[in-house]
Amino acid sequence: MKKFINHADDFLEQSLSGLQSAHPELLQVHKDPFFVTRKNINPHKVQIISGGGSGHEPLHTGFIGHGMLDIACPGHIFTSPTPDQMIAAIDYCQPKNGVLMIVKNYSGDVMNFEMASEMIDTKNATILTNDDAAVINSSYTEGKRGVAGTLIVEKVVGSLAESGASLEECQQFGLHANNLCSSIGVALTSCTIPAAGKPTFDIENDQIEFGVGIHGEPGRRREAIREANLIVSDMVEAIFQDFRERDVKIGGNSEFLVVVNGFGATPLSELYLIFNSVTNILNEKQLNIGRSLVGNFTTALDMAGASVTLCLLDDAIRKHWDSSVYTPSLRWGI
């Protein structure tokens, strides 16, 4: 294993310290327990909190700031944050109009955020993201996993919260946006957790894992690598099958936000090639791309691979996607 690392047990602390040093105008890192907040906290708006195991950066700590998150609670690599992190963060921020928890559908995250929800006095609500089209159930979840669609939910709900919307309005909008998102990922290689020092799974050089999870969980199938256009075609078809299962109606005038997300070790040139393939497929279906995002946003350490997320746009989602955002890893309209 080759990584820029000093010691596995203090990797998270040193990484978060670097994050704060790089963006002192945006955020503040708190220790014992770990949580990250905006530098300037507005206690009078609905506060948006998310979190999960580290290793998926910039999700979630990279999305703290105007138009997105107020708080992120990072666990150790691929390990859920603990309830005391959420409780300490909420107590520090003193929200007066409620807290909305955006939680990816992994059993540890769900359990620990639920515990925190029950232990705080602040009014709170939860959005469970479950945009992964790859599986119905896994050892990590009951139901579909929350993956790259989570950043879309965080962006549009964060925008709505900035406008002064109520907790109930923010939750309902987030649930709506989540239902209109679907994602699927393909891995070319495994990832290596620093504490383990070896790949999470073995895969041959001529194979791919279709439908892989962002922690290296098995996908739908393992198959021989093919031309990218063929792989992407299967990815898009899996997403449309998921839309049918979600009863999402797609017509001739439908317009999508398309996110092509790298898992950490895939060159940007390949991500744009994937986006080109998605564009051609949607054009053939006479469907429109209204908004796009290409890059590394929900990673899996050093995994080579990528995911595609489609979000069906409506006027509200488009408005809040386009609204200004200023975070370490997303910023526009400022």
Sequence and secondary structure as in RCSB ss.txt:
>XXXX:A:sequence
MKKFINHADDFLEQSLSGLQSAHPELLQVHKDPFFVTRKNINPHKVQIISGGGSGHEPLHTGFIGHGMLDIACPG
HIFTSPTPDQMIAAIDYCQPKNGVLMIVKNYSGDVMNFEMASEMIDTKNATILTNDDAAVINSSYTEGKRGVAGT
LIVEKVVGSLAESGASLEECQQFGLHANNLCSSIGVALTSCTIPAAGKPTFDIENDQIEFGVGIHGEPGRRREAI
REANLIVSDMVEAIFQDFRERDVKIGGNSEFLVVVNGFGATPLSELYLIFNSVTNILNEKQLNIGRSLVGNFTTA
LDMAGASVTLCLLDDAIRKHWDSSVYTPSLRWGI
>XXXX:A:secstr
   S S GGGHHHHHHHHHHHH TTTEEEETTTTEEEESS  TTS EEEEEEEESSTTTTGGGBSBTSBSEEEEE
EET    HHHHHHHHHHH  SS EEEEEES HHHHHHHHHHHHH  S EEEEEE  B S S BTTBSSS   THH
HHHHHHHHHHHHTT  HHHHHHHHHHHHHTEEEEEEESS  B TTT SBSS   TTEEEET  TTS   SEEEE 
  HHHHHHHHHHHHHHHHHHHT    TT EEEEEEEE BSS HHHHHHHHHHHHHHHHHTT EEEEEEEE SS  
TTB EEEEEEEE  HHHHHHHHS EESSS EE  
